Amino acid sequence: MNKTILVVDDNQTVCLMLKSWLVKKDFIVDTALHAKDAKEMVREAPYDLILCDIKMPDIDGFAFLKWVNTYDPDTLVILMTGYADIESAVVAMKSGASDYISKPIDPEKLFSKIDEAFELQENTRRNSRFANDFVTPPGKEYKLLFKQLKSIAENNTHRLIIGDRGTGKDAAVKYIYEKGIHRSKPLVLLDVNDIIGGRGGISGNGYGKSVLLEKFQKAKGGLFYIKEIDQLNKFMQDDLLKIITRQNKDEDFTQVILSSEASLEELQGILIPKLFNLLRDDCVILPLLKGLEEQIIFFSNYFLRFANFTLNKEISSIDPVMLNLLIGYDWPGNIQEIKNCIIKAALLTEGDVITADIADELFGTVKIKNENLHVDKSSLQSLRKENYEKEKICQALDLAKGNKTMAASILNIDRKTLYNKIKLYKIIV
């Protein structure tokens, strides 16, 4: 579908010139000489993009831009400025314009800016649809987790989050930030691994302390997130303890969230006693994916939709054989690993269903350690045969409207064999 563009400029010659250029590029173009008329046109039918001059007699371009951003935030706006008017350009971008272009306008430059604006919009939509948000899988484990995270956000408390690699520690912090009172203030990250030269070894105690305090100041009034606190040396732990305990809950209160892959038992031997005792009671422990069948299915389907969207694929499903293999895997890398696995599977899949044909290559990629999941040709053929047989029995029962004698006749097997198969495959009739 062709994109629609509205050109707003009090100079009719400019309007007609721009329209003639844009129509040749297959855009649908309207023009308006006044911002007032442009508003009426936008109200009647939204436009994909608006080209608007900054200097107009009734309403200037900045005021019109503000109105568009409020009325229809999805509409892109490129402001046209006077030649080399850098100050206006800066104001335009800060005011929410997609871009600006200086007069006299070069057509090729204009086309390039329009293409870039649409491309950026598409990328933004794509990323926002499947952003690194904390999705809500089923199950009591995640129900309890979200209850904890919501409480932390609402009560503005400091907290420790413990979770193995890939369990979603960063996403949990983002959830707290976006649901809490600090979302309009800074979210500042300190990854302790960035300032250490080895486990627990800071490159100079003074350097480590200065980085910790500098980051805390930047987060003033917002949320300060420290990753891998088990890597902090004793001096920095002492400073962290002071930061947490000496704050008053005033308007500049900074919420501190900490995370670690170490267990509580391990942290007890790493953290100074006062800091450990402060954090241990109400810490959040993220669930492991291993053995959570319902959640593995959920994440598999969720990341399949993500893969379809980002890779421009149209894969409809994961076949039962492949799904059984996914369920049986231990997932040491948890959510991040299953995401990488499904994306890899989508890349390897040429049809519309992810099948176990790619199991060897896929599981080799994710380094399966579970010996029970060794996949060979004979086991795959057996699983496919069972799945096919179950499907045919279900179809026969549907045709026979649940009459087992008739279904057995359709399948050309005796009733006893059918009863055994129904019991074997746990088919509900």
Secondary structure, DSSP 8 states (H G I E B T S, - for coil): ---EEEEE-S-HHHHHHHHHHHHHTT-EEEEESSHHHHHHHHHHS--SEEEEES--SSS-HHHHHHHHHHH-TTSEEEEEESTT-HHHHHHHHHTT-SEEEESS--HHHHHHHHHHHHHHHHHHHHHHHT-S-----SSHHHHHHHHHHHHHHHHT--EEEE--TTS-HHHHHHHHHHHSTTTTS-EEEEEGGGGBSSTT-BS-HHHHHHHHHHHHHHTTTSEEEEE-GGG--HHHHHHHHHHHHS--SSTT--EEEEEESS-HHHHHTTS-HHHHHHHHTT-EE----TT-HHHHHHHHHHHHHHHHHHHT----EE-HHHHHHHHHS--TTHHHHHHHHHHHHHHH--SSEE-GGGHHHHHHHTT---GGG---HHHHHHHHHHHHHHHHHHHHHHHTTT-HHHHHHHHTS-HHHHHHHHHHTT---
